[in-house]
Amino acid sequence: MGYIARGKQEGAKCVTGGERFGSKGYFIKPTLFADVQDDMAIAREEIFGPVMQVLRFKDIDEVVTRANATDYGLAAAVWTRDIGKAHAVANRVRAGTVWVNCYDVFDAGAPFGGFKASGIGRELGEKALDNYTELKTVTVALD
């Protein structure tokens, strides 16, 4: 709720949602902000909740630059009909997971984890085993 209040305070337009849902737990209605600017907290920080920000862009270079300008990099999504463009953007965006034309889809065999300030290591998949192992090198001189 603090991010929603801050978004409104910084001048973003709350198009829908922005309120608590129900009387128990920590649930909010899905929230959509328009007129979002790059310097707003809701554009720069990770919000773990159903909060979406809409920002206009002119070209793919601007999108990639904007996506990589954050201190975080847990996940990203690319929505397009052009699979070549999707791969190009996914390759350039610094995020641990990039979904194309979907979001929040997981597979136990696919590693999940972030870049930058969005976590250390990986969960799921073979790479997750690195969190539970410690490597040692032993060198023996043979005469």
DOGU-44674 format. One line per 10 residues: number of its first residue (from 1); their letters; for each residue x, y, z of N, C-alpha, C, O. Coordinates in Angstrom, 3 decimals. Atoms other than C-alpha are relative to their C-alpha. Layout:
BEGIN
NUM = a = X,Y,Z,X,Y,Z,X,Y,Z,X,Y,Z | ...
END
This chain:
BEGIN
1 = mgyiargkqe = 0.823,-1.194,0.000,0.000,0.000,0.000,0.862,1.250,0.000,0.463,2.298,-0.510 | -0.908,-1.139,-0.002,2.968,2.264,0.587,0.439,0.383,-1.404,0.537,1.567,-1.729 | -0.379,-0.291,1.387,4.053,1.929,-3.042,-1.158,0.632,-0.764,-0.946,1.540,-1.568 | 1.164,-0.565,0.684,0.529,2.664,-4.251,-0.186,1.456,0.408,-0.434,2.315,-0.439 | 0.119,-1.386,-0.477,0.342,5.779,-2.091,1.105,0.870,-0.599,0.861,2.005,-1.007 | -1.121,-0.769,0.539,3.776,6.876,-3.276,-0.167,0.263,-1.491,0.154,1.349,-1.975 | 0.251,-0.195,1.426,2.851,6.334,-6.922,-0.959,1.150,-0.244,-0.728,1.991,-1.113 | 0.974,-1.094,0.125,-0.154,8.612,-6.523,0.635,1.334,0.379,0.436,2.343,-0.298 | -0.647,-1.225,-0.485,1.902,11.163,-4.562,0.986,0.547,-1.034,1.114,1.761,-1.188 | -0.994,-0.433,0.987,4.577,11.249,-7.290,-0.617,0.366,-1.343,0.102,0.762,-2.261
11 = gakcvtgger = 0.676,-0.481,1.195,1.955,11.971,-9.961,-0.467,-1.052,-0.976,-0.986,-0.702,-2.036 | 0.520,1.042,0.883,1.128,8.593,-11.510,-1.519,-0.074,0.170,-2.049,0.228,1.239 | 1.455,0.090,-0.034,-2.525,8.029,-12.358,-0.394,-1.453,0.276,-0.066,-2.346,-0.505 | 0.491,1.333,-0.340,-4.110,5.011,-10.634,-1.267,-0.244,-0.813,-2.317,0.331,-0.525 | 1.106,0.244,0.918,-6.383,3.667,-13.382,-1.036,-0.940,0.618,-2.240,-0.759,0.436 | 0.902,0.941,-0.662,-7.840,0.786,-11.374,0.699,-0.621,1.200,1.928,-0.676,1.252 | -0.556,0.657,-1.180,-7.364,-0.954,-8.039,0.533,1.005,1.003,-0.010,2.097,1.173 | -0.631,-0.887,-0.966,-5.113,0.533,-5.405,-0.599,-0.073,1.387,-0.302,0.765,2.239 | 0.661,0.119,-1.295,-7.216,-0.656,-2.486,0.223,-1.400,0.569,0.529,-2.344,-0.160 | -0.049,1.321,-0.637,-7.103,-3.485,0.035,-1.152,-0.851,-0.515,-2.190,-0.335,-0.930
21 = fgskgyfikp = 1.053,0.939,0.387,-9.103,-6.596,-0.830,-0.284,-0.910,1.190,0.612,-1.596,1.684 | 0.393,0.837,-1.128,-11.001,-8.345,1.935,0.406,0.613,1.323,1.048,1.662,1.374 | -0.292,-0.507,-1.342,-10.694,-7.907,5.679,1.066,-0.813,0.712,1.492,-0.435,1.803 | -1.028,0.838,-0.601,-8.157,-10.665,6.407,1.198,-0.094,-0.940,1.045,-0.049,-2.161 | -1.196,0.161,0.817,-4.587,-11.049,5.221,0.508,1.313,-0.555,0.069,2.397,-0.171 | -0.659,-1.166,0.605,-2.481,-8.706,3.146,-0.234,-0.021,-1.497,0.705,-0.210,-2.271 | 0.357,0.070,1.405,-4.301,-8.606,-0.168,-0.427,1.375,-0.496,-1.067,2.142,0.224 | 0.464,-1.237,0.628,-4.822,-5.696,-2.546,-0.604,-0.354,-1.350,-0.290,-1.391,-1.934 | 0.599,0.194,1.315,-6.880,-5.384,-5.687,1.088,0.220,-1.061,1.973,1.053,-0.863 | -0.945,-0.264,1.084,-4.897,-5.628,-8.950,-0.036,1.488,-0.352,-1.103,2.084,-0.500
31 = tlfadvqddm = -0.131,-1.450,0.137,-3.614,-2.110,-9.568,0.776,0.340,-1.271,1.801,-0.271,-1.571 | -0.638,-0.445,1.236,-2.703,-0.349,-12.806,0.244,1.499,0.074,-0.670,2.278,0.343 | -0.379,-1.408,0.033,-0.821,2.956,-13.009,0.334,0.423,-1.424,0.995,-0.311,-2.159 | -0.363,-0.635,1.273,-0.578,5.190,-16.088,0.749,1.288,0.311,0.846,1.698,1.467 | -0.755,-1.250,-0.133,1.452,8.356,-16.680,1.181,-0.162,0.954,1.478,0.732,1.747 | -1.137,0.303,-0.868,4.434,6.749,-14.942,1.278,0.532,-0.648,1.477,0.396,-1.855 | -1.282,-0.531,0.460,7.848,8.415,-15.240,1.143,-0.845,0.570,0.986,-1.488,1.608 | -1.143,0.835,-0.388,11.267,6.740,-14.956,0.505,0.253,1.419,1.018,-0.665,2.059 | -0.552,-0.309,-1.315,12.191,8.522,-11.722,-0.938,-0.344,1.158,-0.569,-0.155,2.317 | 0.953,0.355,-1.053,9.115,7.329,-9.793,0.392,-1.320,0.657,0.909,-2.222,-0.002
41 = aiareeifgp = -0.329,1.222,-0.751,9.587,4.684,-7.090,-0.693,-1.222,-0.593,-0.105,-2.303,-0.629 | 0.719,1.147,0.549,6.932,2.466,-8.699,0.587,-0.475,-1.324,0.278,-1.578,-1.774 | -0.677,0.412,1.236,9.036,2.395,-11.887,1.393,-0.567,0.285,1.895,-1.372,-0.499 | -1.383,0.383,-0.296,12.435,1.844,-10.214,0.140,-1.208,0.904,1.144,-1.916,0.831 | -0.160,1.017,-1.039,11.752,-0.634,-7.422,-0.869,-1.223,-0.243,-1.865,-1.164,-0.964 | 0.765,1.244,0.104,10.515,-4.221,-7.148,-1.211,0.081,0.920,-1.078,0.312,2.122 | 1.229,0.010,-0.786,6.899,-4.342,-6.017,-0.556,-1.418,-0.068,-0.966,-1.881,-1.132 | 0.510,1.363,-0.042,5.820,-7.804,-4.910,-1.484,0.045,0.298,-1.910,-0.080,1.447 | 1.445,-0.084,-0.112,2.125,-7.498,-5.534,-0.576,0.241,-1.378,0.165,0.461,-2.336 | 0.623,-0.187,1.314,-0.376,-7.111,-8.329,-0.070,1.475,-0.385,-1.149,2.066,-0.440
51 = vmqvlrfkdi = -0.086,-1.418,0.364,0.811,-3.634,-9.345,0.747,0.110,-1.321,1.880,-0.356,-1.439 | -0.584,-0.134,1.337,1.510,-2.774,-12.994,0.151,1.475,-0.334,-0.730,2.285,-0.045 | -0.259,-1.366,0.420,3.046,0.404,-14.360,0.080,0.036,-1.529,0.693,-0.837,-2.143 | -0.028,-0.146,1.445,2.546,1.578,-17.931,0.869,1.210,-0.335,0.607,2.324,0.119 | -0.889,-1.071,0.448,5.354,3.619,-19.526,0.072,-0.048,-1.525,0.205,-1.121,-2.113 | -0.114,-0.080,1.466,5.454,4.787,-23.134,1.456,-0.143,-0.414,2.359,0.200,0.349 | -1.357,0.104,0.524,8.498,4.030,-25.287,-0.019,0.209,-1.509,-1.041,0.013,-2.165 | -0.113,-0.273,1.429,9.750,4.917,-28.766,0.606,-1.164,-0.772,0.210,-1.432,-1.906 | -0.638,1.114,0.698,11.963,1.939,-29.619,0.549,-1.018,1.002,0.544,-0.785,2.211 | -0.476,1.097,-0.841,13.452,-1.291,-28.297,1.235,0.402,0.802,1.384,-0.015,1.951
61 = devvtranat = -1.184,-0.448,-0.745,16.747,0.353,-27.330,-0.399,0.751,1.268,0.223,0.576,2.316 | 0.476,-0.733,-1.171,14.843,2.667,-24.982,-0.547,-0.969,1.054,-0.306,-0.787,2.247 | 0.559,0.983,-0.933,13.007,-0.303,-23.431,1.110,-0.734,0.736,1.052,-0.877,1.957 | -1.100,0.756,-0.606,16.226,-2.258,-22.815,0.798,0.895,0.954,1.135,0.475,2.061 | -0.734,-0.936,-0.860,18.056,0.787,-21.422,-0.772,0.246,1.285,-0.193,0.233,2.371 | 0.854,-0.254,-1.164,15.144,1.507,-19.088,-0.045,-1.229,0.909,0.067,-1.100,2.128 | 0.064,1.235,-0.800,14.876,-2.123,-17.952,1.303,-0.244,0.745,1.283,-0.713,1.883 | -1.305,0.248,-0.617,18.600,-2.310,-17.203,0.448,1.115,0.938,1.459,0.963,1.625 | -0.386,-1.134,-0.844,18.721,1.040,-15.374,-0.362,-0.214,1.473,0.031,0.584,2.324 | 0.408,0.269,-1.375,17.228,-0.480,-12.224,1.093,-0.765,0.752,1.965,-1.384,0.141
71 = dyglaaavwt = -0.932,0.760,-0.835,19.193,-1.951,-9.315,-0.421,-1.455,0.116,0.304,-2.267,0.690 | 0.561,1.336,-0.160,17.055,-5.076,-9.573,-0.007,-0.752,-1.322,0.171,-0.163,-2.388 | 0.040,0.807,1.210,16.803,-7.935,-12.020,-0.508,-1.400,0.270,0.103,-2.378,-0.159 | 0.533,1.318,-0.296,14.646,-10.758,-10.745,-0.627,-0.616,-1.248,-0.244,-1.711,-1.658 | 0.704,0.554,1.147,12.369,-11.242,-13.735,-0.515,1.115,-0.900,-0.660,2.265,-0.484 | 0.541,-0.939,0.981,11.044,-9.565,-16.856,-0.931,-0.777,-0.923,-0.879,-2.005,-0.986 | 0.873,0.628,0.987,8.401,-10.249,-19.468,0.004,0.837,-1.270,0.043,2.066,-1.223 | 0.057,-0.638,1.311,8.306,-9.461,-23.177,-1.283,-0.473,-0.671,-1.537,-1.673,-0.779 | 1.246,0.337,0.681,4.981,-9.321,-24.973,0.099,0.513,-1.436,0.176,1.721,-1.664 | -0.113,-0.382,1.403,5.192,-9.337,-28.770,-0.423,-1.156,-0.895,-0.439,-2.309,-0.464
81 = rdigkahava = 0.284,1.038,0.995,4.145,-11.222,-31.901,1.253,-0.353,-0.787,1.262,-1.326,-1.542 | -1.246,0.174,0.749,7.703,-10.961,-33.263,0.995,-0.792,0.858,1.633,-0.217,1.740 | -0.846,0.848,-0.836,9.684,-13.902,-31.810,1.469,0.404,-0.104,2.214,0.257,0.864 | -1.375,-0.484,0.138,12.948,-12.518,-33.188,0.261,1.187,0.916,1.302,1.264,1.568 | -0.107,-1.158,-0.884,12.367,-9.255,-31.346,-0.016,-0.454,1.460,0.724,0.082,2.285 | 0.079,0.525,-1.360,11.438,-11.213,-28.208,1.352,-0.559,0.441,1.809,-0.282,1.550 | -1.317,0.560,-0.335,14.741,-13.113,-28.294,1.054,1.098,0.142,1.902,1.031,1.032 | -0.976,-1.092,-0.057,16.722,-9.934,-28.949,-0.129,0.774,1.316,0.877,1.106,1.944 | 0.214,-0.721,-1.252,15.150,-8.156,-25.971,0.390,-0.884,1.184,1.083,-0.425,2.092 | -0.318,0.921,-1.095,15.425,-11.211,-23.691,1.508,-0.141,0.176,1.992,-0.244,1.303
91 = nrvragtvwv = -1.456,0.124,-0.057,19.122,-11.483,-24.545,0.655,1.226,0.624,1.676,1.102,1.301 | -0.619,-1.250,-0.462,19.830,-7.839,-23.676,-0.436,0.443,1.387,0.287,1.197,2.039 | 0.498,-0.419,-1.309,17.737,-7.423,-20.507,0.711,-0.785,1.095,0.784,-2.012,1.035 | -0.719,0.624,-1.119,19.692,-8.126,-17.290,-0.988,-0.437,1.075,-1.198,0.266,2.064 | 0.928,0.585,-0.959,17.178,-10.301,-15.460,0.242,-1.498,0.051,0.618,-2.108,-0.950 | -0.253,1.425,-0.170,17.458,-13.814,-14.074,-0.950,-0.873,-0.784,-0.574,-1.963,-1.214 | 1.000,0.714,0.788,14.287,-14.946,-15.840,-0.684,0.999,-0.910,-1.047,2.095,-0.483 | 0.770,-0.821,0.933,12.657,-13.507,-18.941,-1.073,-0.901,-0.613,-0.769,-1.887,-1.285 | 1.114,0.726,0.599,9.215,-14.774,-19.906,-0.414,0.700,-1.282,-0.354,1.926,-1.366 | 0.479,-0.555,1.265,7.903,-14.287,-23.456,-1.463,-0.392,-0.167,-1.809,-1.574,-0.188
101 = ncydvfdaga = 1.443,0.152,0.176,4.153,-13.824,-23.916,-0.666,-0.817,1.108,-1.686,-1.468,0.884 | 0.575,0.619,-1.193,3.493,-15.217,-20.438,0.685,0.634,1.205,1.596,1.449,1.056 | -0.632,-0.542,-1.202,4.369,-14.419,-16.846,-0.212,-0.962,1.155,-1.268,-1.581,1.280 | 0.088,0.795,-1.219,5.083,-16.293,-13.636,-0.184,-1.486,-0.299,-0.896,-2.181,0.426 | 0.056,1.408,0.381,5.474,-19.673,-15.369,1.303,-0.650,0.446,2.389,-0.197,0.083 | -1.183,0.650,-0.556,7.844,-22.042,-13.574,0.041,-1.464,-0.395,-0.995,-2.085,-0.630 | -0.230,1.415,0.225,9.320,-25.465,-14.265,1.085,-0.419,0.982,2.085,0.283,1.132 | -0.953,0.450,-1.018,11.179,-27.459,-11.599,1.402,-0.200,-0.557,2.372,-0.170,0.199 | -1.305,0.195,0.608,14.012,-28.060,-14.076,0.679,1.277,-0.452,1.848,1.253,-0.838 | -0.558,-1.270,0.467,14.532,-24.392,-14.954,0.436,0.843,1.192,-0.392,1.167,2.043
111 = pfggfkasgi = -0.479,-0.815,-1.127,16.720,-22.373,-12.550,-0.725,1.339,0.075,-1.063,1.934,-0.949 | 0.640,-1.289,-0.209,15.118,-19.274,-11.030,0.787,0.789,1.026,1.140,0.263,2.082 | -0.702,-0.893,-0.907,16.882,-16.342,-9.397,0.328,1.283,-0.727,0.241,1.353,-1.953 | -0.174,-1.314,0.596,17.762,-12.730,-9.965,1.426,0.413,-0.252,2.372,-0.269,0.144 | -1.271,-0.671,0.231,20.599,-10.521,-11.113,0.047,1.215,0.927,-0.963,1.601,1.514 | -0.214,-1.232,-0.761,22.018,-7.495,-9.307,-0.519,-0.150,1.430,-0.179,-1.130,2.093 | 0.468,0.030,-1.394,20.227,-6.747,-5.988,-1.220,-0.900,0.198,-1.873,-0.835,1.239 | 1.179,0.865,-0.086,17.523,-9.334,-6.673,0.334,-1.438,0.396,-0.349,-2.372,-0.023 | -0.244,1.338,-0.518,19.119,-12.283,-4.976,1.345,-0.570,-0.364,2.040,-0.086,-1.258 | -1.262,0.694,0.207,22.070,-14.596,-4.821,-0.322,-1.460,-0.264,-1.142,-2.051,0.439
121 = grelgekald = 0.210,1.414,0.279,22.161,-18.047,-6.349,-1.283,-0.258,-0.763,-1.960,0.664,-1.219 | 1.170,0.422,0.753,19.391,-20.015,-7.992,-0.795,-1.023,0.790,-0.239,-1.819,1.547 | 0.892,1.029,-0.505,16.407,-22.031,-6.887,-0.410,-0.840,-1.197,-0.348,-0.381,-2.338 | 0.486,0.914,1.038,15.095,-25.010,-8.861,1.122,-0.404,-0.956,2.157,0.257,-1.032 | -0.959,0.472,0.992,16.961,-26.951,-11.514,1.308,-0.483,0.613,1.524,-0.377,1.820 | -1.293,0.523,-0.425,20.415,-28.480,-11.319,0.875,1.059,0.666,1.612,0.746,1.601 | -0.820,-1.079,-0.572,22.042,-25.105,-10.541,-0.315,0.244,1.476,0.549,0.735,2.203 | 0.359,-0.192,-1.406,20.168,-24.995,-7.196,0.848,-0.875,0.913,1.046,-0.543,2.082 | -0.828,0.899,-0.816,22.343,-27.881,-5.988,1.300,0.675,0.422,1.896,0.279,1.424 | -1.211,-0.734,-0.369,25.306,-25.469,-5.932,-0.130,0.637,1.386,0.873,0.834,2.071
131 = nytelktvtv = 0.227,-0.598,-1.318,23.728,-23.913,-2.815,0.267,-0.979,1.134,0.414,-0.566,2.284 | -0.141,1.032,-1.029,24.199,-27.204,-0.959,1.301,-0.779,-0.117,1.475,-1.807,0.537 | -1.271,0.693,0.180,27.673,-28.192,-2.079,1.162,0.946,0.264,1.038,2.166,0.159 | -1.217,-0.764,-0.194,31.184,-27.083,-1.275,1.101,-0.746,-0.731,1.355,-1.918,-0.453 | -1.030,0.643,0.805,33.957,-27.806,-3.730,1.347,0.059,0.689,1.650,1.012,1.408 | -1.348,0.042,-0.538,37.449,-28.803,-2.723,0.918,-0.572,-1.075,0.547,-1.504,-1.789 | -1.013,0.536,0.906,40.565,-29.353,-4.813,1.122,-0.607,0.821,1.629,0.017,1.753 | -1.121,0.665,-0.651,43.187,-31.831,-3.686,1.036,-0.321,-1.070,0.738,-1.000,-2.052 | -1.078,0.250,0.959,46.514,-31.911,-5.516,1.046,-0.882,0.672,1.520,-0.570,1.764 | -0.974,0.953,-0.536,48.890,-34.843,-4.963,1.164,-0.098,-0.970,0.982,-0.335,-2.165
141 = ald = -1.208,0.168,0.826,52.466,-34.920,-6.221,0.344,-1.488,-0.007,0.457,-2.105,1.052 | -0.339,1.408,0.129,53.313,-38.386,-7.533,1.481,-0.128,-0.360,1.956,0.511,-1.298 | -1.436,0.187,0.294,56.951,-39.530,-7.435,0.205,-1.165,-0.906,1.341,-1.477,-1.263
END
